[in-house]
Amino acid sequence: MRYLILTLFVFLMPLASDAQDALNGQTLFLEKCASCHNNDMVSDLTGPALFEVEDRWENKADLYEWIRASQALIGKGNPRAKELWANWGPTVMNNFPELDDALIDDILLYIDNKGRYGCAEGKGQCEEEGDVATTAATTADEGGNGLLYILAGVLLFTVLLLARYINSLNRLAQQKAGEVEDDEKSILEILLSKGVIRVLTFVGILIIGYTTVNNAIGLSRQQGYAPTQPIKFSHATHAGKHEIDCQYCHDGARRSKHSVIPATNTCMNCHTAIENGSTYGTEEIMKIYASAGYNPYTGKYFEKTDNDSTRLENYKLWAMRLAEKNDATEFKENRAKVETDVANQLIAAKGFIDQPIEWTRIHNLPDHVYFNHAQHVVAGKVECQTCHGQVQEMEVVEQYAPLSMGWCINCHRQTKVDFEGNEYYEDYEQYHMELEAKMRDGVTVEEIGGLECQKCHY
């Protein structure tokens, strides 16, 4: 019986991995490729866009070899490898000898699905644009759990059949030996037999252990997490359309451990003049004014003695005046509708009067992990998009990267430090000498202590 169960595992587990291959490719891509290649697959970054990368190679074997050891393939004179080096050198692609053909195929499938359909699992699996990562994660969870339930049911059914079969064989053996035959066991007796209980206990321990460890590893890490915020704020509008620099609002990123959430006064630097939002009109901006204590009707801040009623009346006068200014005809013909809309806005804004805006945190590392934004942004010159994705394209910001220990370590192993003209690395004289003598083409974070335990766990 035990051999048949193991055989079932051997044959059924590949089905689970096949169903998850694109998602496995997504994980591998984020860990090993995302630091250099754009995750939309169609735009260049440090490295070229990867969509339809297979079509640009004469055969797949060369592509496998390129991924595992690019410089070696260039040395062999491969035409495509030489072309890539001519276009993208002297930036050297990292070697990934640990990736076998199956893992590379997972990555290639993810690249094709993401470039063609916008998500990991391909056509028919993507929801509306802007929620791709959440869709992939949800589909992965649902698909993975469903497959596990099916597998558990098949195993249980197999155990019952085998137990029944073994019981029949024992009775035949007893009959042949002239012994007293045991009674035919019912399904319930088989289920409660010691052998079945031992097998099910063992399987249960494996499942519980795997689930516990897997969930513990993922504590506080929610890739694709995109919560609804108290104020509808579009990064695509601010960082994308209007090209506001990330560090204008998150100014702590260049001078402290935390990037910091911008104070309401930072919003007011622009919104004392910009009173009408491009998508929501006055609805969301009114909440900012209420929090900051600003009176847009007079262009001044409220006095501390002004009560809520006074403030709400001024917000109403301002919103009505702005609605009339924006479209006088619409305002005149549908004044009742405008008044209803403004009344609803006032109800929402009342809860923000003189209150801080309680933004929902998205990125969160465990308490035992030390991470310093300034060290990465200023000394390391890491772009915000490397860890946070193409935020300038996000209507609702989501956690782009897995933020796992393995993801950080792989980045430190692969990322070359910007040594040229960087005062933070002047003390590494030996590396500077080797770079000038062309003895090396770069220095990774790993080589300057980026994998020392106490750097992140002091």
For each residue, the residues with C-beta under 8 A, 3 or more apart:
1: 4 5 159 162 163 166 195 199
2: 5 6 199
3: 6 7
4: 1 7 8 158 162
5: 1 2 8 9 155 158 159 162 199
6: 2 3 9 10
7: 3 4 10 11
8: 4 5 11 12 154 155 158
9: 5 6 12 13
10: 6 7 13 14
11: 7 8 14 15
12: 8 9 15 16 151 154
13: 9 10 16 17
14: 10 11 17 18
15: 11 12 18 19 147
16: 12 13 19 20 144 147 148 151
17: 13 14 20 21 24
18: 14 15 21
19: 15 16 143 144 147
20: 16 17 23 24 140 143 144
21: 17 18 24 25 105 106 109
22: 25 26 106 109 110 113 120 121 122
23: 20 26 27 110 120 121 136 140
24: 17 20 21 27 28 103 106
25: 21 22 28 29 105 106 107 108 109 110 111 120
26: 22 23 29 30 110 114 120 136
27: 23 24 30 31 402
28: 24 25 31 32 33 99 103 106 107 110
29: 25 26 32 33 34 37 39 107 110 111
30: 26 27 33 34 39 223 401 402 407
31: 27 28 34 402 404 406 407 410
32: 28 29 94 96 99 107 410 414
33: 28 29 30 36 37 50 107
34: 29 30 31 37 39 386 401
35: 46 386 411 414 415
36: 33 45 46 47 91 93 94 414
37: 29 33 34 41 45 46 47 48 49 50
38: 41 42 43 44 45 49 50 390
39: 29 30 34 114 389 390 400
40: 43 114 115 390
41: 37 38 49 50 51 111 114 115
42: 38 49 51 115
43: 38 40 49
44: 38 47 48 49
45: 36 37 38
46: 35 36 37 91
47: 36 37 44 50 88 91 93
48: 37 44 84 87 88
49: 37 38 41 42 43 44 115
50: 33 37 38 41 47 53 111 115
51: 41 42 111 112 114 115 116
52: 55 56 112 115
53: 50 56 57 63 108 111
54: 57 60 63 108 112
55: 52
56: 52 53 80
57: 53 54 60 62 63 66 80
58: 62 79 80
59: 62 63
60: 54 57 63 64
61: 64 65
62: 57 58 59 65 66 73 78 80 81
63: 53 54 57 59 60 66 67 104
64: 60 61 67 68 101 104
65: 61 62 68 69 72 73
66: 57 62 63 69 70 73 78 80 81 84 93
67: 63 64 70 96 99 104
68: 64 65 95 96 97 99
69: 65 66 72 73 95 97
70: 66 67 73 74 81 84 92 93 95
71: 74 75 92 95
72: 65 69 75 76
73: 62 65 66 69 70 76 78 81
74: 70 71 77 78 81 82 85
75: 71 72
76: 72 73 81
77: 74 82
78: 62 66 73 74 81 82
79: 58 82 83
80: 56 57 58 62 66 83 84
81: 62 66 70 73 74 76 78 84 85
82: 74 77 78 79 85 86
83: 79 80 86 87
84: 48 66 70 80 81 87 88
85: 74 81 82 88 89
86: 82 83 89
87: 48 83 84
88: 47 48 84 85 91
89: 85 86 92
90: 441
91: 36 46 47 88
92: 70 71 89 441 442
93: 36 47 66 70
94: 32 36 413 414
95: 68 69 70 71
96: 32 67 68 99
97: 68 69
98:
99: 28 32 67 68 96 103 104 107
100: 103 104
101: 64 104 105
102: 105 106
103: 24 28 99 100 106 107
104: 63 64 67 99 100 101 107 108
105: 21 25 101 102 108 109
106: 21 22 24 25 28 102 103 109 110
107: 25 28 29 32 33 99 103 104 110 111
108: 25 53 54 104 105 111 112
109: 21 22 25 105 106 112 113
110: 22 23 25 26 28 29 106 107 113 114 120
111: 25 29 41 50 51 53 107 108 114 115
112: 51 52 54 108 109 115 116 122
113: 22 109 110 116 117 119 120 121 122
114: 26 39 40 41 51 110 111 117 118 119 120
115: 40 41 42 49 50 51 52 111 112
116: 51 112 113 122 123
117: 113 114 122 123 125 126
118: 114 126 129 132
119: 113 114 122 125 126 132 133 135 136
120: 22 23 25 26 110 113 114 125 136 140
121: 22 23 113 125 126 136 139 140
122: 22 112 113 116 117 119 125 126
123: 116 117 126
124:
125: 117 119 120 121 122 135 136 139
126: 117 118 119 121 122 123 132 135
127: 131 132 134 135
128: 131
129: 118 132
130: 394 395 396
131: 127 128 134 135 226 396 398
132: 118 119 126 127 129 135 136
133: 119 136 137 223 224 226 398 399 400
134: 127 131 137 138 224 225 226 398
135: 119 125 126 127 131 132 138 139 224
136: 23 26 119 120 121 125 132 133 139 140 224
137: 133 134 140 141 223 224
138: 134 135 141 142 224
139: 121 125 135 136 142 143
140: 20 23 120 121 136 137 143 144
141: 137 138 144 145
142: 138 139 145 146
143: 19 20 139 140 146 147
144: 16 19 20 140 141 147 148
145: 141 142 148 149
146: 142 143 149 150
147: 15 16 19 143 144 150 151
148: 16 144 145 151 152 207
149: 145 146 152 153
150: 146 147 153 154
151: 12 16 147 148 154 155
152: 148 149 155 156 203 207
153: 149 150 156 157
154: 8 12 150 151 157 158
155: 5 8 151 152 158 159 203
156: 152 153 159 160 200
157: 153 154 160 161
158: 4 5 8 154 155 161 162
159: 1 5 155 156 162 163 196 199 200
160: 156 157 163 164 187 190 191 196
161: 157 158 164 165
162: 1 4 5 158 159 165 166
163: 1 159 160 166 167 190 193 195 196
164: 160 161 167 168 185 187 190
165: 161 162 168 169
166: 1 162 163 169 170
167: 163 164 170 171 182 184 185 190
168: 164 165 171 172 184
169: 165 166 172 173
170: 166 167 173 174 182
171: 167 168 174 175 181 182 184
172: 168 169 175 176
173: 169 170 176 177
174: 170 171 177 179 180 181 182
175: 171 172 178 179 181
176: 172 173
177: 173 174
178: 175
179: 174 175
180: 174
181: 171 174 175
182: 167 170 171 174 185
183:
184: 167 168 171
185: 164 167 182 189 190 193
186: 189 190
187: 160 164 190 191
188: 191 192
189: 185 186 192 193
190: 160 163 164 167 185 186 187 193 196
191: 160 187 188 196
192: 188 189 196 197
193: 163 185 189 190 196 197
194: 197 198
195: 1 163 198 199
196: 159 160 163 190 191 192 193 199 200
197: 192 193 194 200 201
198: 194 195 201 202
199: 1 2 5 159 195 196 202 203
200: 156 159 196 197 203 204
201: 197 198 204 205
202: 198 199 205 206
203: 152 155 199 200 206 207
204: 200 201 207 208
205: 201 202 208 209
206: 202 203 209 210
207: 148 152 203 204 210 211
208: 204 205 211 212
209: 205 206 212 213
210: 206 207 213 214
211: 207 208 214 215
212: 208 209 215 216
213: 209 210 216 217
214: 210 211 217 218
215: 211 212 218 219
216: 212 213 219
217: 213 214 404
218: 214 215 221 222
219: 215 216 366
220: 364 365 366
221: 218 364 399 402 403 404
222: 218 225 399
223: 30 133 137 399 400 401 402 403
224: 133 134 135 136 137 138 398 399
225: 134 222 362 398 399
226: 131 133 134 362 396 397 398 399
227: 360 362
228: 360 396
229: 232 233 359 360 396
230: 287 352 357 358 359 360
231: 284 287 288 357
232: 229 279 280 284
233: 229 238 284
234: 237 238 279 395 396
235: 238 239 240 391 392 393 394 395 397
236: 239 240 241 392 393 394 395
237: 234 240 241 242 278 279
238: 233 234 235 241 242 244 249
239: 235 236 242 243 244 245 246 391 392
240: 235 236 237 243 392 393
241: 236 237 238
242: 237 238 239
243: 239 240 392
244: 238 239 248 249
245: 239 248
246: 239 249 250 253 384 391
247: 250 251 253 254 377
248: 244 245 251 266
249: 238 244 246 262 266
250: 246 247 253 259 260 261 262
251: 247 248 254 255 260 262
252: 255 256 258 259 260 373
253: 246 247 250 256 259 260 373 374 377 384
254: 247 251 373 374 377 378
255: 251 252 374 378
256: 252 253 260 372 373 374
257: 370 371 372 373 374
258: 252 373
259: 250 252 253 373
260: 250 251 252 253 256
261: 250 359
262: 249 250 251 266 267
263: 266 267
264: 267 268 288 291 292 356 357
265: 268 269 292
266: 248 249 262 263 269
267: 262 263 264 270 271 288 292
268: 264 265 271 272 288 292 294
269: 265 266 272
270: 267 273 274
271: 267 268 274 275 285 288 289
272: 268 269 294 299
273: 270
274: 270 271 277 285
275: 271 282 285 296 318 322
276: 281 282 285 322 326
277: 274 280 281 282 283 284 285
278: 237
279: 232 234 237
280: 232 277 283 284 285
281: 276 277 285
282: 275 276 277 285 286 318 319 322 323 342 345
283: 277 280 286 287 345 348
284: 231 232 233 277 280 287 288
285: 271 274 275 276 277 280 281 282 288 289
286: 282 283 289 290 315 319 345 346 348 349
287: 230 231 283 284 290 291 348 349 352 357
288: 231 264 267 268 271 284 285 291 292 294 352 357
289: 271 285 286 292 293 294 295 296 315 349
290: 286 287 293 311 315 349 350 352 353 354 355
291: 264 287 288 352 353 354 355 356 357
292: 264 265 267 268 288 289 301
293: 289 290 301 302 353 354
294: 268 272 288 289 300 301 302
295: 289 298 299 300 301 302 311 314 318
296: 275 289 299 314 315 318
297: 314 315 317 318 321
298: 295 314
299: 272 295 296
300: 294 295
301: 292 293 294 295
302: 293 294 295 306 310 311 314
303: 306
304:
305:
306: 302 303 310 311
307: 310 311
308: 311 312 350 353
309: 312 313
310: 302 306 307 313 314
311: 290 295 302 306 307 308 314 315 353
312: 308 309 315 316 346 349 350
313: 309 310 316 317
314: 295 296 297 298 302 310 311 317 318
315: 286 289 290 296 297 311 312 318 319 345 346 349
316: 312 313 319 320 342 343 346
317: 297 313 314 320 321
318: 275 282 295 296 297 314 315 321 322
319: 282 286 315 316 322 323 342 345
320: 316 317 323 324 338 339 342
321: 297 317 318 324 325
322: 275 276 282 318 319 325 326
323: 282 319 320 326 327 330 331 338 342
324: 320 321 327 328 331
325: 321 322 328
326: 276 322 323 330 331
327: 323 324 330 331
328: 324 325 331 332
329: 332 333
330: 323 326 327 333 334 338
331: 323 324 326 327 328 334 335 338
332: 328 329 335
333: 329 330
334: 330 331 337 338
335: 331 332 338 339
336: 339 340
337: 334 340 341
338: 320 323 330 331 334 335 341 342
339: 320 335 336 342 343
340: 336 337 343 344
341: 337 338 344 345
342: 282 316 319 320 323 338 339 345 346
343: 316 339 340 346 347
344: 340 341 347 348
345: 282 283 286 315 319 341 342 348 349
346: 286 312 315 316 342 343 349 350
347: 343 344 350
348: 283 286 287 344 345 351 352
349: 286 287 289 290 312 315 345 346 352 353
350: 290 308 312 346 347 353
351: 348 355
352: 230 287 288 290 291 348 349 355 357
353: 290 291 293 308 311 349 350
354: 290 291 293
355: 290 291 351 352 358
356: 264 291
357: 230 231 264 287 288 291 352
358: 230 355
359: 229 230 261
360: 227 228 229 230
361: 364
362: 225 226 227 397 398 399
363: 388 399 403
364: 220 221 361
365: 220 369 371 403
366: 219 220 369
367:
368: 457
369: 365 366 456 457
370: 257 455 456 457 458
371: 257 365 376 456
372: 256 257 375 376
373: 252 253 254 256 257 258 259 376 377
374: 253 254 255 256 257 377 378 379
375: 372 378 379 380
376: 371 372 373 379 380 382 387
377: 247 253 254 373 374 380 381 382 384
378: 254 255 374 375 381 424
379: 374 375 376 422 424 425
380: 375 376 377 415 417 418 445
381: 377 378 418 422
382: 376 377 386 387 415
383: 386
384: 246 253 377 387 388 391
385: 388 389 390 391 392
386: 34 35 382 383 411
387: 376 382 384 400 401
388: 363 384 385 391 397 400 401
389: 39 385 394 398 400 401
390: 38 39 40 385 393 394
391: 235 239 246 384 385 388 394 397 400
392: 235 236 239 240 243 385
393: 235 236 240 390
394: 130 235 236 389 390 391 397 398
395: 130 234 235 236
396: 130 131 226 228 229 234
397: 226 235 362 388 391 394
398: 131 133 134 224 225 226 362 389 394
399: 133 221 222 223 224 225 226 362 363 403
400: 39 133 223 387 388 389 391
401: 30 34 223 387 388 389 407
402: 27 30 31 221 223 407
403: 221 223 363 365 399 407 408
404: 31 217 221 407 408
405: 408 409
406: 31 409 410
407: 30 31 401 402 403 404 410 411
408: 403 404 405 411 412 456
409: 405 406 412 413 451
410: 31 32 406 407 413 414
411: 35 386 407 408 414 415 445
412: 408 409 415 444 445 446 450 451
413: 94 409 410 444 445 446 450 451
414: 32 35 36 94 410 411 444
415: 35 380 382 411 412 444 445
416: 442 443 444
417: 380 422 425 442 443 444 445 448
418: 380 381 422
419: 422 425 428 431 432 435 442 443
420:
421:
422: 379 381 417 418 419 425 426
423: 426
424: 378 379
425: 379 417 419 422 428 431 443 448
426: 422 423 432
427:
428: 419 425 431 432 443 448
429: 432 433
430: 433 434
431: 419 425 428 434 435 440 443 447 448
432: 419 426 428 429 435 436
433: 429 430 436 437
434: 430 431 437 439 440
435: 419 431 432 438 439 440 442 443
436: 432 433
437: 433 434
438: 435 441
439: 434 435
440: 431 434 435 443
441: 90 92 438
442: 92 416 417 419 435
443: 416 417 419 425 428 431 435 440 447 448
444: 412 413 414 415 416 417 447 448 450
445: 380 411 412 413 415 417 448 450
446: 412 413 450 451
447: 431 443 444 450
448: 417 425 428 431 443 444 445
449: 452 455
450: 412 413 444 445 446 447 455
451: 409 412 413 446 455
452: 449 455
453: 456 457
454: 457 458
455: 370 449 450 451 452 458
456: 369 370 371 408 453
457: 368 369 370 453 454
458: 370 454 455
